[in-house]
Amino acid sequence: MRARLRMSKKSCTFAPDLYVMQQILIVIGLVAVAMVLLSVGVIFRKDHRFRSQHIHENERMKQDHIHCALAEDKLARRKKKVLNR
C-alpha cells in the first residue's frame, strides 16, 4: 500500500497509511532491541569496555612478532635510512 497525497484547498499534506506506520515502528523497535542486546556485553563487564582489536595488543601476534602495517612501515624506513648513510 502506498502513502496517499491528500489535496486540500489550503495546502498539500502527506498522510501515510497505517500499514506503513506499523512497519516503521516495528523497524525502530527491532533496532532498539538489537542495540540493547549488543550492549549487554559492555554493561556486564567489570571495566565496561570492549577488548582492544589492535594487532599490537594481541598476545598471539606478539609471539609471532607481527606488527601493524604502520609500525612495520616505520621500521622499514628506519632500516632504509641506516643503510643509506
Secondary structure as GFF3:
##gff-version 3
##sequence-region A 1 85
A	DSSP	beta_strand	4	7	.	.	.	ID=ss1
A	DSSP	beta_strand	12	15	.	.	.	ID=ss2
A	DSSP	alpha_helix	18	43	.	.	.	ID=ss3
A	DSSP	three_ten_helix	55	57	.	.	.	ID=ss4
A	DSSP	alpha_helix	59	63	.	.	.	ID=ss5
A	DSSP	alpha_helix	69	84	.	.	.	ID=ss6
###
